[in-house]
Amino acid sequence: MSDRPSAREVKRHKWWGWGLDDVSFRYDNKPAFAPLARNKVGVDLDSKQPVEPDLADVEVPASRLPAAARAALAEIVGEENLAEDDEYRLVHSFGRSLPDLFRVRTGRFERLVDAVVYPANEDEVAAVLRLVLEQDLVLIPYGGGSCISGSVTPDPAEQRPVVTMNIGRMREVLEIDDTAGLARVEAGVYGPDLEEQLNALGWTVGHFPDSFTYSTLGGWAATRSSGMQSDKYGDIEDIVRGMRMVHPDGVAVTKPIPGRDSGPSVHEMILGSEGRLGIITEATVQVHRIAPVRQVIAYMYPDWEHGIRGMHAIARSTDVSPTFTRLSDGPETEFSLAMVKEPTSTKGRVAAKVQDGLFAYLRSKGWDTTNEMSISYVCFEGSKESVEQQKSLVKKIVKNAGGITLGAGPGAIYDQKKFDTPYLRDFLMNYQVFGDVCDTGATWSNINEVHARVYDAYYAALEEQGLSGFMFCHMSHSYHAGACLYFTFAVPYTSEEKALEQYYAAKSAVQQTFVDLGSTVSHHHAVGTEHQAWITEDIGEVGERMVKGLLADNDPGRNLNPGKVVAP
Ligand SMILES: Cc1cc2nc3c(=O)[nH]c(=O)nc-3n(C[C@H](O)[C@H](O)[C@H](O)COP(=O)(O)OP(=O)(O)OC[C@H]3O[C@@H](n4cnc5c(N)ncnc54)[C@H](O)[C@@H]3O)c2cc1C
């Protein structure tokens, strides 16, 4: 095993937002963006002064970690792998939901973590957990801190010292079973690092959540993550075949096997446990040989309903198996077009002219190219022949559903830009706008109803608050029985005092509609505290009691990330 990085070398977010300190969203090269923000959200980007926070302006309460506990932790992980400074405590006290970012930027610190430890291996993880139990501290496991469910934030009422355990130093691919296509990997590895290590040997996991750059294997397993390529590679519960988790009584090990019948599944209990059962130190994941050819093709439908018909037909087809399928509704298509950069090359200018001509032609055929037209992306992987064959079959399916094929150009742009959008959320908050997301799983039978009713609920909630807003949606993560609906919505708040109330009015309306229509509280954004209000309606009273029993029995002292998933 190579040398461990030091705690300070482990990647982390900027203290008040997403990702790197020196990267932010720009709109000066996107001519349609400012008009869209003005017309839809009522924000004049050119007249408002963006406000970026400064650490010097916030008052960070002192750590409550007793000196004896501090010394014992430093003894285990080493002085240099224990962080107590303001910036590290702030970064680790919040995930990256909009309420999290708002609270951290405005100094609304209900309860911060008191220290962050960075263990080097499973023995150190176990030693820290033993100390936590002996001294009745609270321990919060931490991966990339990208959750939007409140899952890494201490309970505001917590009186005991709170220690966050960042396992980012444990980031190696340990071994690969070439025959089985299984890789044993340390759980603190970030997405890009994992793919880099595997790609060098010709393998891929194929798990690419939108938060890929700032989320970890352990975090994915602990939150039941789903990546954009789940149509082919599966959700994380399909990908992770075995795990090691440090538990209060020892190490829980689930065997890396393709299937199991050993009674109620311990493996499934650990998945989605959000740090409440222990610390996942390793996962054995399915790996695949990198496909020789990969292509993303864009299609356009006259509206959402035609698009869903196409998506459903692709999911049902016995002849095609794309890597991902995605459909943006009319408003999201409009938003995507507003994110297109001004062309600077001759090739770009020609492409823009071709697009204008195409849209004029579609309008002449009766399409509403401003509000209804819905863009779709389908990704194909395999040999050249197989990709060509699948593309031609999907082209026919799309045509039968009333759509047209745009080609590889827009598909390639989508593929390159897919991890850039998180920076937009911080940018919007500089202008007093929350831009957040809610997702759910819906069946093909009710997907259109969920889509329509969520829009109604969101706009009604905003109207009640006297606010204007903008919502858009895409469908992704296709399954035999249905798909994920992913809504993005803006809440331009009127004042700091009213911000969270206005945000939660909109978000709650959306979440309530999900469960009212029999959909899930979330498709892949975990429960944490943010989605707890709807968990009983989602899993039922008996289900909730079963989960509470599991957590209480395994962690009777409530030392492990208490308050997440179900309360207490
Ligand atoms: C812009 C944006 C886009 C997103 N897109 C997606 C997406 O496409 N798909 C998706 O699935 N999610 C997405 N998310 C949500 C988030 O990225 C996922 O929940 C992710 O799996 C969290 O991983 P993490 O490593 O950042 O975990 P963290 O945020 O650090 O932790 C999340 C939870 O897991 C627990 N945990 C973390 N590591 C461990 C461990 N080793 N052992 C035990 N418990 C642990 C924590 O205690 C906490 O309860 C997105 C979030 C943002 C902000």
The ligand as a MOL file (V3000), in Angstrom:
LIG
                    3D

  0  0  0     0  0            999 V3000
M  V30 BEGIN CTAB
M  V30 COUNTS 53 58 0 0 0
M  V30 BEGIN ATOM
M  V30 1 C -24.9700 19.0490 -6.6200 0
M  V30 2 C -25.2860 17.6960 -6.0780 0
M  V30 3 C -25.5870 16.6600 -6.9510 0
M  V30 4 C -25.8860 15.3920 -6.4470 0
M  V30 5 N -26.1400 14.3800 -7.3320 0
M  V30 6 C -26.3530 13.1340 -6.8780 0
M  V30 7 C -26.5640 12.0570 -7.7840 0
M  V30 8 O -26.5500 12.2260 -9.0020 0
M  V30 9 N -26.7570 10.8230 -7.2630 0
M  V30 10 C -26.7450 10.6040 -5.9220 0
M  V30 11 O -26.9050 9.4600 -5.5130 0
M  V30 12 N -26.5780 11.6070 -5.0510 0
M  V30 13 C -26.3640 12.8540 -5.4810 0
M  V30 14 N -26.1650 13.8770 -4.5910 0
M  V30 15 C -26.2210 13.6070 -3.1500 0
M  V30 16 C -24.8860 13.1080 -2.5520 0
M  V30 17 O -23.8240 13.3910 -3.4130 0
M  V30 18 C -24.9700 11.6150 -2.2580 0
M  V30 19 O -25.8420 11.4140 -1.1770 0
M  V30 20 C -23.6110 10.9640 -1.9670 0
M  V30 21 O -23.7790 9.5760 -2.0130 0
M  V30 22 C -23.0030 11.3510 -0.6400 0
M  V30 23 O -21.6710 10.8670 -0.6110 0
M  V30 24 P -20.5530 11.5760 0.2760 0
M  V30 25 O -19.3200 10.7790 0.1650 0
M  V30 26 O -20.4530 12.9990 -0.0830 0
M  V30 27 O -21.1810 11.3800 1.7180 0
M  V30 28 P -21.3660 12.4470 2.8890 0
M  V30 29 O -22.1790 13.5730 2.4030 0
M  V30 30 O -20.0650 12.7470 3.4960 0
M  V30 31 O -22.2150 11.5830 3.9290 0
M  V30 32 C -23.5300 11.2190 3.6520 0
M  V30 33 C -24.0140 10.2310 4.7190 0
M  V30 34 O -23.2660 9.0360 4.6150 0
M  V30 35 C -22.5740 8.7730 5.8280 0
M  V30 36 N -21.2590 8.2430 5.4710 0
M  V30 37 C -20.3480 8.7900 4.6400 0
M  V30 38 N -19.2860 7.9890 4.5400 0
M  V30 39 C -19.5230 6.9230 5.3320 0
M  V30 40 C -18.8010 5.7510 5.6670 0
M  V30 41 N -17.6060 5.4910 5.1490 0
M  V30 42 N -19.3640 4.8740 6.5250 0
M  V30 43 C -20.5850 5.0940 7.0590 0
M  V30 44 N -21.3070 6.1850 6.7760 0
M  V30 45 C -20.7840 7.0800 5.9210 0
M  V30 46 C -22.5160 10.0850 6.5660 0
M  V30 47 O -22.4510 9.9090 7.9600 0
M  V30 48 C -23.8260 10.7110 6.1410 0
M  V30 49 O -24.8580 10.1990 6.9260 0
M  V30 50 C -25.8850 15.1650 -5.0560 0
M  V30 51 C -25.5640 16.2110 -4.1840 0
M  V30 52 C -25.2700 17.4690 -4.6870 0
M  V30 53 C -24.9270 18.5720 -3.7460 0
M  V30 END ATOM
M  V30 BEGIN BOND
M  V30 1 1 1 2
M  V30 2 1 2 3
M  V30 3 2 2 52
M  V30 4 2 3 4
M  V30 5 1 4 5
M  V30 6 1 4 50
M  V30 7 2 5 6
M  V30 8 1 6 7
M  V30 9 1 6 13
M  V30 10 2 7 8
M  V30 11 1 7 9
M  V30 12 1 9 10
M  V30 13 2 10 11
M  V30 14 1 10 12
M  V30 15 2 12 13
M  V30 16 1 13 14
M  V30 17 1 14 15
M  V30 18 1 14 50
M  V30 19 1 15 16
M  V30 20 1 16 17
M  V30 21 1 16 18
M  V30 22 1 18 19
M  V30 23 1 18 20
M  V30 24 1 20 21
M  V30 25 1 20 22
M  V30 26 1 22 23
M  V30 27 1 23 24
M  V30 28 2 24 25
M  V30 29 1 24 26
M  V30 30 1 24 27
M  V30 31 1 27 28
M  V30 32 2 28 29
M  V30 33 1 28 30
M  V30 34 1 28 31
M  V30 35 1 31 32
M  V30 36 1 32 33
M  V30 37 1 33 34
M  V30 38 1 33 48
M  V30 39 1 34 35
M  V30 40 1 35 36
M  V30 41 1 35 46
M  V30 42 1 36 37
M  V30 43 1 36 45
M  V30 44 2 37 38
M  V30 45 1 38 39
M  V30 46 1 39 40
M  V30 47 2 39 45
M  V30 48 1 40 41
M  V30 49 2 40 42
M  V30 50 1 42 43
M  V30 51 2 43 44
M  V30 52 1 44 45
M  V30 53 1 46 47
M  V30 54 1 46 48
M  V30 55 1 48 49
M  V30 56 2 50 51
M  V30 57 1 51 52
M  V30 58 1 52 53
M  V30 END BOND
M  V30 END CTAB
M  END
